Amino acid sequence: MTLPKPERLIRAWGAAAAMLVLASCVSEQFAFCPPDVRLYLKTDHELGIYGSRATNIEDWYSSIDTVAVYIFDENEKFVTVWHGGGYTPGDEFEVPLIKLGLREGVYTFVAWTNRGDEYLCNLEQLEARRDTTGIDFYLEDMRMTMALPEEGGAIEGDLRHRHHGILERAYVSNYSILSPGPNVISLMPSLHRVNLAVTGVAPSSTGSGHTLTVTDSNSEHDFRNMNVPDLDVYRHRRPFTLVDPGSGGGANGGTRAEQAATMTASVYLMQLHDDTVTGFEIHNDADPSTPIHVEDDLVELINIVYGANRRGVDLDEVLEFDITIDVSSKLQTVFRINGWQYIRHNFIP
């Protein structure tokens, strides 16, 4: 059936108006633009991906000062990067794709927070190489690296929180973003926190303190946030705080364990994985060459303690580890990690 000419004109004008509205969404963002043309960032905590993973989980997202979103095409070749400002969880944070001039196609989006003096990207070096040689670079070539202290030095302050998120193979057109899930990049923390309490330490006769030294090589990550192996070792150093100088002995003097001191120290570490080796030692400052306690592999210790209690541990889910080590006996060392206990019997020659 052929429509009368006035009705055909009305439909034609209506279609043209709709195309004009949608086309304007390519260069500007208006309230009437389709909601699925927008790309958002949210923390994994806001999205409910994990439960309560730390004592004060909000602290892990409280200091996001900058966000950078790196964009790659369907072959994972680098296209462009967008730099945004600070992000407060609970607020709407939109990545303005329509202003980036992306052609219709499949893209991967990688987000990092707090890039700056402490966390460095190799983008400038790769761009310089491309401009000189004409060689393109890809997602697999890109790295995010933690700035390290000078050789022989140690990190003595808290690491700044860093987050990573990736949205892979999202189809972008002028009017929509179609991805395997919601149009959201989920930001996940890239640090773990270790709260260490040591009990049973013999009181120092000289009044000297104690120090926690952590050795790590987990300083560089690819753009899927996986650890790059075989890097140089660096150190964290933290002084212990004396919580109980040995006041439990009472009038009768008490046992050796009661007389001994309890001390605590906390440290933020780059994300722990089964393929990272993070060790630590505890020593008296008066005699740093003779450690009170040494652990060669923190992740292995965590797995042993959880495993002894028939539990597994997801290092993406658990961000904070409360570790107590009782060294009051020479015959055994008692560990408690997040409430789970394990007793290691010591070999005495």
Residue pairs with C-beta under 8 A, 6 or more apart in sequence:
3 11
21 32
22 33
22 34
22 174
22 175
23 174
24 30
24 33
25 33
25 34
25 37
25 98
25 174
25 175
26 98
26 174
27 98
27 99
28 98
29 38
29 94
29 96
29 98
29 99
34 175
34 176
36 176
36 177
36 178
36 183
37 97
37 98
37 174
37 175
37 176
37 177
38 94
38 97
38 177
38 183
39 94
39 95
39 97
39 109
39 167
39 170
39 177
39 183
39 184
39 185
40 92
40 93
40 94
40 95
40 183
40 184
40 185
41 67
41 69
41 87
41 93
41 94
41 95
41 111
41 165
41 184
41 185
41 187
42 89
42 93
42 184
42 185
42 186
42 187
43 61
43 89
43 163
43 186
43 187
43 188
44 50
44 186
44 187
44 188
45 57
45 58
45 60
45 61
45 89
46 89
46 90
47 184
47 186
49 186
49 188
50 316
50 317
51 317
53 317
53 318
53 319
53 320
54 60
54 193
54 319
54 320
55 320
57 319
58 89
60 161
60 189
60 191
60 319
61 89
61 161
61 163
61 187
61 189
62 89
62 161
63 114
63 160
63 161
64 86
64 87
64 88
64 113
64 114
64 161
64 163
64 187
65 85
65 86
65 113
65 114
65 116
66 83
66 84
66 85
66 86
66 113
66 114
66 115
66 116
67 83
67 84
67 85
67 86
67 87
67 93
67 111
67 112
67 113
68 81
68 82
68 83
68 84
68 111
68 112
68 113
68 115
68 121
69 81
69 82
69 84
69 95
69 109
69 110
69 111
69 185
70 78
70 81
70 109
70 110
70 111
70 112
70 123
70 142
70 223
71 78
71 79
71 80
71 81
71 82
71 100
71 102
71 107
71 108
71 109
71 110
72 78
72 79
72 107
72 108
72 109
72 110
72 138
72 139
73 79
73 105
73 106
73 107
73 108
74 105
74 106
74 107
74 169
75 138
76 108
76 138
76 139
76 140
77 136
77 137
77 138
78 123
78 126
78 136
78 137
78 138
78 139
78 142
79 102
79 107
80 100
81 123
82 95
82 96
82 100
84 93
84 95
87 93
87 113
95 109
95 185
97 172
97 177
102 172
104 172
104 173
104 174
105 171
105 172
106 169
106 170
106 171
106 172
107 169
107 170
107 171
107 172
108 139
108 166
108 167
108 168
108 169
108 170
109 166
109 167
109 170
109 185
110 139
110 142
110 164
110 165
110 166
110 223
111 163
111 164
111 165
111 166
111 185
111 187
112 119
112 121
112 144
112 162
112 163
112 164
113 161
113 162
113 163
113 164
113 187
114 160
114 161
114 162
114 163
115 121
115 144
117 147
118 146
118 147
118 159
118 160
119 144
119 145
119 146
119 147
119 160
119 162
120 144
120 145
120 146
120 147
121 142
121 143
121 144
121 145
122 141
122 142
122 143
122 145
123 142
126 137
126 141
126 142
127 137
129 135
129 137
130 136
130 137
139 223
139 224
140 222
140 223
142 222
142 223
143 220
143 221
143 222
143 223
143 228
144 162
144 164
144 220
144 221
144 223
145 219
145 220
145 221
146 159
146 219
146 220
146 270
148 155
148 219
148 232
148 234
149 155
149 234
149 235
153 235
154 213
154 234
154 235
154 236
154 237
155 234
155 235
155 236
155 237
156 236
156 237
156 238
158 267
158 268
159 191
159 268
159 269
159 270
161 189
161 190
161 191
161 268
162 189
162 190
162 191
163 187
163 188
163 189
163 190
164 187
164 188
164 190
164 221
164 225
165 185
165 186
165 187
165 188
166 185
166 223
166 224
166 225
167 179
167 183
167 184
167 185
168 180
169 179
169 180
170 177
170 178
170 179
170 180
170 183
171 177
171 178
171 179
177 183
188 225
188 316
189 271
189 319
190 221
190 225
190 270
190 271
191 268
191 269
191 270
191 271
191 319
192 268
192 269
192 270
192 271
192 272
192 315
192 319
192 320
192 321
193 266
193 267
193 268
193 269
193 319
193 320
193 321
194 214
194 266
194 267
194 269
194 298
194 320
194 321
194 323
195 264
195 266
195 320
195 321
195 322
195 323
196 212
196 264
196 265
196 266
196 267
196 280
196 323
196 324
196 325
197 243
197 262
197 263
197 264
197 322
197 323
197 324
197 325
198 210
198 240
198 262
198 263
198 264
198 282
198 292
198 293
198 324
198 325
198 326
198 327
199 257
199 260
199 261
199 262
199 324
199 325
199 326
199 327
199 328
200 256
200 257
200 260
200 326
200 327
200 328
200 329
201 210
201 260
201 261
201 262
201 263
201 292
201 327
202 256
202 260
202 261
203 245
203 246
203 259
203 260
203 261
204 210
204 261
204 284
204 286
206 286
208 284
208 285
208 286
209 239
209 240
209 242
209 284
209 285
210 239
210 240
210 263
210 282
210 283
210 284
210 285
210 292
211 237
211 238
211 239
211 240
211 282
211 283
211 285
211 288
212 236
212 237
212 238
212 239
212 240
212 265
212 267
212 280
212 281
212 282
213 235
213 236
213 237
213 280
213 281
213 282
213 283
214 235
214 236
214 237
214 238
214 267
214 269
214 278
214 279
214 280
214 298
215 233
215 234
215 235
215 278
215 279
215 280
216 233
216 234
216 235
216 236
216 269
216 270
216 276
216 277
216 278
216 279
217 230
217 231
217 232
217 233
217 234
217 276
217 277
218 227
218 231
218 269
218 270
218 271
218 272
218 273
218 276
218 278
219 231
219 232
219 234
219 270
220 227
220 228
220 231
221 227
221 228
221 270
221 271
222 228
225 271
226 273
227 271
227 273
227 275
227 276
229 275
236 267
236 269
238 265
238 266
238 267
239 265
240 263
240 264
240 265
240 282
241 263
241 264
241 265
242 261
242 262
242 263
243 262
243 263
243 264
244 261
244 262
245 261
246 258
246 259
246 260
246 261
248 254
248 258
248 259
249 255
249 258
249 259
250 258
253 259
256 328
257 326
257 328
257 329
260 328
269 278
271 315
272 278
272 298
272 299
272 302
272 315
273 299
273 315
274 299
274 303
274 315
276 299
277 296
277 297
277 299
278 297
278 298
278 299
279 294
279 295
279 296
279 297
279 298
280 294
280 295
280 298
281 291
281 293
281 294
281 295
282 291
282 292
282 293
282 294
283 289
283 290
283 291
283 292
284 290
284 292
292 327
293 325
293 327
293 333
295 301
299 315
301 335
301 337
302 313
302 321
302 337
303 313
304 342
305 335
305 336
305 337
305 340
305 341
305 342
306 312
306 313
306 337
306 340
308 340
308 342
309 340
309 341
309 342
311 340
318 338
321 337
321 338
322 336
322 337
322 338
322 339
323 335
323 336
323 337
324 334
324 335
324 336
324 337
325 333
325 334
325 335
326 333
326 334
326 335
327 333
330 346
330 348
331 345
331 346
331 348
332 343
332 344
332 345
332 346
333 343
333 344
333 346
334 341
334 342
334 343
334 344
335 341
335 342
335 343
335 344
336 342
